[in-house]
Amino acid sequence: MKPVAPPLLTMDEALDRLLARATPPTDATQDVDLMDATGRVLAADITSTINVPSVDNSSMDGYAVRTADAAALAQGLPVSQRIPAGSVPTPLAPDSVARIFTGAEVPAGADAIIMQEQAVVDGDRVRFTATPAVGEWVRTIGCDIEAGSRILTAGMRLRPQDVALAASVGVATLTVRPRLRVATFFTGDELAMPGEPLAPGKIYNSNRYLLRGLLQALPVEHVDLGIVPDTLEATRDTLRRAAADNDLVITTGGVSVGEEDHVKPAVEAEGHLDLWNLAIKPGKPLAFGGVRRSDASEAAFIGLPGNPVSSLVTFAFFVRPLLLRLAGVADVTPVRVPMRADFVWHKGDRRREFLRVRRNAQGGLDLFPNQLSNVLTSTVWGDGVIDNPPGQTIAQGDTVQFISFADLLT
């Protein structure tokens, strides 16, 4: 009797299983200089000890004035002091104005700034063509950041603007999670490296470069173990070496029941493995398990499908969130944006589809004509995917859920 194939796992079910079985992040942390903090995962909240700005200051080049002197301002008043940024002013003298520059402290007694474009210099006096309101062009103390407020939250990946915000309150180092260590290797005697002659039956190993680039965008250290000979012994030996010093081991292809596919029996011999058939397209096969270490702990293992677009999609929706969660990131869900489809999709699949698309100048989405899982050109032409539910056709003008590669792969 022919065995019954197990039901397909939904994407949500598979991701829940993956994250639930992942080893949670440790309490280990390290302090890094701000110069090296971008891309790291923050391990502790940052609270400002100062107000930003620390004093009322001018947001314009112009003149600091008293709004109560409105009538005199129209007739003209003398300039009693000049205040460049970084200097400490004296209180504003009665019946005068102060020349002031952007970022400079507003002198006591002044309550507004008149921009220099509305000033007319007449000898040693200045008159103004505008009547200022109280607080006009004044950046008040703490209007950006108040002392004691939390400005950065543990569990976030630090962007350049986050690091700049820490710098703006005088923080010199940040406490972050250690980088995860990820090893990759590739099996298959059919694989050739770019630059080598392509012999009959060989293909160039594009997945090696794909995974390397994807991992470089994440807070990990990547160890590339290269192409492994298609033997069980070599595959087991590589798995042991990879697991010894890394948190996660990733391969592409080779996890099936064929006589020349040695990854599956190698992982089962060195640890444990589940083979999942996912209800997504592209990217149906996914393997998840663990490889034992000598100390009885284990490294996680993921086997991605061999087709390059399938590898990209499964990495984006499974490996990336797993790595980010292990690194201590709180939110690992990519942002979906409702957008207009400027195409027709007649053939809704029983699986959840990720269609390669590109934003157009009219604010809609165009569809790449060939959606096969081996067509890597679709990912270069496109700038994201549509998350299309099972069985869903798409008519011109329908609203669809778009995920950009920028959000999905970084």
C-alpha positions in Angstrom: 0.0 0.0 0.0 1.4 3.4 -1.0 2.2 5.5 2.1 0.1 8.6 2.6 2.0 11.8 2.3 1.8 14.0 5.5 -0.4 17.1 5.2 1.3 20.3 4.1 2.3 22.6 7.0 1.1 26.2 6.7 3.7 28.9 6.9 2.4 30.1 10.3 2.4 26.5 11.7 6.0 25.9 10.5 7.3 29.2 11.8 5.7 28.7 15.2 7.3 25.2 15.4 10.6 26.6 14.3 10.7 29.4 16.9 9.3 27.2 19.7 12.0 24.7 19.2 14.8 27.2 18.9 17.2 27.6 21.8 16.3 30.9 23.4 18.9 33.7 23.6 21.3 33.6 26.4 21.9 36.4 28.9 25.4 37.0 27.5 26.0 40.6 26.4 28.9 42.8 25.4 29.6 46.5 25.3 30.5 48.0 21.9 31.7 51.4 20.9 29.0 53.5 19.0 31.2 53.3 15.9 30.6 49.5 15.8 27.0 49.4 17.0 25.0 49.7 13.8 23.3 46.4 12.9 23.7 44.9 16.4 20.8 43.9 18.7 20.4 46.2 21.8 20.4 44.2 25.1 19.5 47.0 27.5 17.3 50.0 27.4 18.9 53.4 27.0 17.7 56.3 29.1 18.8 59.8 28.5 20.4 61.6 31.4 20.2 65.0 29.7 17.6 67.2 27.9 18.0 67.7 24.2 18.4 70.5 23.5 19.9 71.4 26.8 18.9 75.0 26.5 16.4 77.1 24.5 18.1 77.7 21.2 17.4 79.3 17.9 16.3 77.3 14.9 17.1 80.2 12.5 19.8 82.7 11.7 18.2 85.9 12.8 17.5 88.1 15.8 16.5 87.3 19.4 13.8 89.7 20.5 11.1 90.5 23.1 7.6 90.2 21.6 6.5 92.9 24.0 8.6 95.3 22.0 6.5 94.8 18.9 6.0 98.6 18.2 9.7 99.3 18.7 10.7 96.4 16.5 8.9 97.9 13.6 10.7 101.2 14.1 14.1 99.8 14.8 16.3 98.8 17.8 20.0 98.5 18.3 21.9 95.2 18.4 23.3 94.7 21.9 25.2 91.4 21.4 26.1 88.8 18.8 25.5 85.1 19.7 27.1 82.4 17.6 26.4 78.7 18.4 28.5 77.4 21.3 28.7 80.7 23.1 27.0 81.7 26.3 24.9 84.9 25.9 24.3 87.6 28.5 20.7 88.6 29.3 19.1 90.7 26.5 19.5 94.3 27.3 16.4 96.5 27.5 15.2 98.1 24.3 17.6 96.0 22.1 17.8 92.9 20.0 20.5 90.2 19.7 22.0 88.9 16.5 21.8 85.1 16.8 22.7 82.1 14.7 21.2 78.7 14.3 21.7 76.4 17.3 22.8 79.3 19.6 21.4 79.7 23.1 18.5 82.2 23.3 19.4 84.9 25.8 17.4 85.4 29.0 14.7 88.0 28.4 14.2 87.1 24.7 11.1 85.1 23.9 11.2 84.8 20.0 13.4 84.8 17.0 12.8 86.8 13.9 14.6 85.3 10.8 17.1 87.5 9.1 15.1 87.6 5.9 12.5 89.8 7.8 15.2 92.2 9.1 16.3 95.5 7.6 19.6 96.8 8.8 19.8 100.6 9.0 23.1 101.8 10.4 23.5 100.5 13.9 19.8 99.7 14.2 17.6 96.9 12.9 13.9 97.1 12.1 11.6 94.2 11.2 8.9 93.6 8.7 7.2 90.9 10.7 5.6 90.8 14.2 6.8 87.7 16.0 4.7 85.4 18.2 5.9 84.2 21.5 8.2 81.1 21.0 8.5 81.7 17.3 11.6 79.8 15.9 12.7 78.9 19.4 13.6 75.3 20.1 12.7 74.8 23.8 14.8 72.9 26.3 14.0 69.1 26.1 11.7 69.5 23.0 13.4 66.5 21.4 14.4 64.4 24.4 13.6 64.9 28.1 16.1 63.8 30.8 14.9 60.5 32.2 13.1 59.3 29.1 13.8 56.0 27.4 15.1 56.6 23.9 16.1 53.1 22.8 14.5 49.8 23.7 16.2 46.4 24.3 15.5 43.9 21.6 15.8 46.4 18.7 18.3 46.1 15.8 20.3 49.3 15.8 20.0 51.4 12.7 22.3 54.4 11.9 19.7 56.8 13.3 19.4 54.8 16.5 23.1 55.0 17.1 23.1 58.7 16.3 20.3 59.2 18.8 22.5 57.5 21.5 25.3 59.8 20.5 23.1 62.9 20.9 22.7 62.2 24.6 26.4 61.5 25.2 26.3 57.7 25.3 29.6 56.3 24.2 29.0 52.5 24.3 25.9 50.3 24.0 25.2 46.9 25.5 24.4 44.4 22.8 23.8 40.7 22.2 26.8 38.7 20.9 26.7 37.9 17.3 25.4 34.4 16.5 27.7 32.1 14.6 26.3 30.5 11.4 28.0 27.9 9.2 27.0 27.1 5.7 28.1 24.3 3.4 27.0 22.9 0.1 26.8 19.3 -1.2 26.6 18.2 -4.8 29.3 16.9 -7.2 27.4 18.9 -9.9 28.4 22.2 -8.3 31.0 24.4 -9.9 32.4 27.7 -8.8 32.2 30.8 -10.9 35.4 31.3 -12.9 35.8 27.5 -13.5 35.0 25.9 -16.8 31.4 24.6 -16.8 31.7 20.9 -17.6 28.8 18.8 -18.9 26.2 18.2 -16.1 27.6 20.9 -13.9 25.9 24.1 -12.6 27.4 27.2 -11.0 26.8 27.4 -7.2 24.7 30.6 -7.0 23.3 29.6 -3.6 26.7 30.0 -1.9 26.7 33.7 -2.9 23.1 34.1 -2.1 23.4 32.8 1.5 26.6 34.7 2.1 25.0 38.0 1.1 21.8 37.3 3.1 23.8 36.5 6.2 26.0 39.5 5.9 22.9 41.7 6.3 22.1 40.1 9.7 23.8 40.4 13.1 25.8 37.1 12.7 29.3 35.8 12.1 29.3 33.6 9.0 31.6 30.6 8.5 31.6 29.3 4.9 32.7 25.7 4.8 32.4 25.6 1.0 31.4 22.6 -1.2 31.5 19.2 0.4 32.1 16.0 -1.6 28.9 13.9 -2.2 29.7 11.2 0.4 28.1 10.3 3.7 31.4 10.3 5.5 32.4 13.8 4.2 29.0 15.2 5.0 29.0 13.8 8.6 32.5 15.1 9.2 31.5 18.6 8.0 28.4 18.6 10.1 30.4 17.8 13.2 32.9 20.5 12.5 30.1 23.0 11.8 28.2 22.2 14.9 31.2 22.4 17.2 31.6 26.2 16.9 28.4 27.5 15.5 24.8 28.2 16.6 23.2 27.3 13.3 24.2 25.2 10.3 22.5 25.8 7.0 22.7 23.8 3.8 20.8 24.0 0.5 19.5 21.0 -1.4 20.4 17.4 -0.9 17.8 16.7 1.8 15.7 14.0 0.1 15.6 10.2 -0.2 17.8 9.9 -3.3 20.9 7.6 -3.1 23.2 10.6 -3.7 21.5 12.9 -1.2 23.6 12.4 1.9 22.5 15.4 4.1 19.4 13.7 5.5 21.1 10.5 6.7 24.2 12.5 7.9 22.0 14.8 10.1 20.0 11.9 11.4 23.3 10.1 12.3 24.7 13.2 14.0 21.5 14.5 15.6 17.9 14.6 14.6 15.9 15.9 11.6 12.3 16.7 10.6 11.4 17.1 7.0 8.5 19.6 6.4 6.5 20.1 3.3 5.3 23.6 3.4 2.1 25.0 1.9 4.0 27.9 0.2 5.2 28.5 -3.3 8.1 28.7 -4.0 9.8 26.9 -1.2 7.9 23.7 -0.4 10.6 21.5 1.2 12.3 22.6 4.4 14.3 20.5 6.9 14.8 21.5 10.5 16.7 19.7 13.2 19.8 19.7 15.4 23.4 18.4 15.3 25.0 17.1 18.5 28.1 18.5 20.0 30.6 16.6 22.1 29.3 18.3 25.3 25.7 17.0 24.6 24.4 20.4 23.5 23.5 20.9 19.9 23.6 23.4 17.0 20.4 24.0 15.1 20.2 22.8 11.5 18.2 24.1 8.6 18.2 22.5 5.1 16.8 24.9 2.5 15.5 23.8 -0.9 18.0 23.9 -3.8 16.3 26.2 -6.3 17.6 29.7 -5.7 14.3 31.5 -5.4 13.0 28.8 -3.1 16.2 29.3 -1.0 15.7 33.0 -0.9 12.0 32.8 0.1 12.5 30.2 2.8 15.5 32.0 4.2 13.5 35.3 4.3 10.5 33.8 6.1 12.1 31.1 8.3 15.9 31.5 8.7 15.8 35.3 9.1 13.2 35.3 11.9 14.9 32.4 13.6 18.2 34.2 13.6 16.7 37.5 14.8 14.8 35.8 17.6 18.0 33.9 18.7 19.8 37.2 18.6 17.2 38.7 21.0 15.1 40.7 18.5 11.6 41.1 19.8 9.7 41.8 16.5 10.7 39.5 13.6 7.6 40.0 11.4 8.2 41.8 8.1 6.0 44.7 7.3 3.2 44.1 4.8 1.9 47.2 2.8 -1.4 47.2 1.0 -0.8 48.2 -2.6 -2.6 48.1 -6.0 -2.0 45.2 -8.4 -1.5 46.5 -12.0 -1.7 43.0 -13.4 -4.0 39.9 -13.6 -3.2 36.6 -11.8 -5.6 34.0 -13.0 -4.1 30.8 -11.4 -4.4 31.0 -7.7 -2.5 28.0 -6.2 -3.6 25.8 -3.3 -0.4 26.9 -1.5 0.3 30.4 -0.2 2.2 32.2 -3.0 5.0 34.7 -2.9 4.9 36.5 -6.3 7.9 38.5 -7.4 6.8 42.1 -8.2 8.1 45.6 -8.8 6.7 49.0 -7.8 5.9 51.2 -10.8 5.8 55.0 -11.2 2.0 55.0 -11.0 2.1 53.7 -7.4 1.1 50.1 -8.3 2.8 46.8 -8.7 3.9 45.0 -11.9 4.3 41.2 -12.0 7.4 39.4 -13.3 6.1 37.1 -16.1 8.0 34.0 -15.1 7.3 32.9 -11.5 9.2 29.5 -11.5 11.4 28.8 -8.5 14.6 28.6 -10.5 14.2 32.0 -12.1 16.7 34.1 -10.1 16.3 37.0 -12.6 12.8 37.6 -11.0 14.5 38.6 -7.8 16.8 41.0 -9.5 14.1 42.6 -11.6 11.7 42.9 -8.6 11.9 44.8 -5.4 9.6 42.6 -3.3 6.9 40.0 -3.2 3.2 39.8 -2.8 2.0 37.6 0.0 -0.9 35.9 -1.8 -3.3 33.6 0.1 -4.0 30.1 -1.1 -6.4 29.9 -4.0 -6.5 33.6 -4.5 -6.7 35.1 -8.0 -5.8 38.7 -8.6 -7.7 41.1 -10.8 -6.4 44.4 -12.2 -6.7 47.0 -9.4 -7.1 44.6 -6.5 -5.4 45.5 -3.2 -2.6 43.0 -2.4 -0.1 42.7 0.5 3.4 43.8 -0.6 6.6 43.0 1.3 9.7 44.8 0.1 13.0 43.0 -0.3 14.6 45.9 1.7 12.4 44.9 4.7 12.5 41.2 4.1 16.2 40.5 3.6 17.9 42.9 6.0 
